Amino acid sequence: MTSRSRCGRPAVLALVAAASTVALGTAACGGSTGSAGGTTSSRSSSSSSGLSGSITVFAAASLKRTFTRIGADFEKAHPGTTVTFSFAGSSDLVAQIQQGAPADVFASADTENMDKATAESLTAATPVVFASNTLEIAVPPGNPAKVASLADLGRPGVKVVLCAPAVPCGAAAAKVEQAAGVDIKPVSEEQSVTDVLGKVSAGEADAGLVYVTDVKGAGDSVQGITFPQSSAVVNSYPIASLKSSRNKAVADAFVAAVTSSAGQQVLAAAGFAEAP
């Protein structure tokens, strides 16, 4: 993991404080694109916040459930705003941003890919780490290959799917393998963690390494197997508004919403851990 100097606590505290003026209407409970789809409330909240217009958020695939919820709550709290998402592997997203793709906010599943954006001065502010995540083994219901540990993923005949090395979940898997001394030979390498999860849930693989949050969000479509070596590799998730944004006020407000207490509750309910 790279240095946290880009994502220090002062930046977190500043944005959390700013969130009080753009807070989500109510605390949360409980590669694709799309609008958050929230229902609107009283027009008075729009006039009080002064926010309007649309933004596009590029976010890691593992954030799809939580960011869709946060986006819907944001639109409800600020009628007249629209949040559209593009979810994919962080490495693919930052490459698109580097090539000039229209985006207002970038949320990565690791600091390495966010560093690529900051190195080219594409971010409008210092990125803020808002959550962290660790890996878990996902297997199809019934666990037909009888996988019980990380070492089992190296057994001959066990079909394992991993993320590609350039993708945060793939980089994390490689670090876990090295730390545990396990040699996994995947039958395929995918461009996003959701693609790995999809192959496991469809029974096309005996196991896959995904995030804890992905297993939790998948419900009964997969079973999760924890392993102690996962604690050796923790992925930090940074977020930042982008200089290319055409709606900086709404972009900054969305970043503040993610780091607000309401946004953090949504993330925690999905299984994300606090920012380290």
Helices and strands as residue ranges (DSSP letters): G 5-7, H 9-18, G 19-21, E 32-35, H 43-49, E 53-60, G 61-63, H 64-77, E 81-88, H 90-98, E 105-107, H 111-119, E 128-133, E 135-139, G 150-154, E 160-163, H 168-180, E 188-190, H 193-201, E 207-211, H 212-217, G 219-221, E 223-225, G 228-232, E 235-241, H 248-259, H 261-269
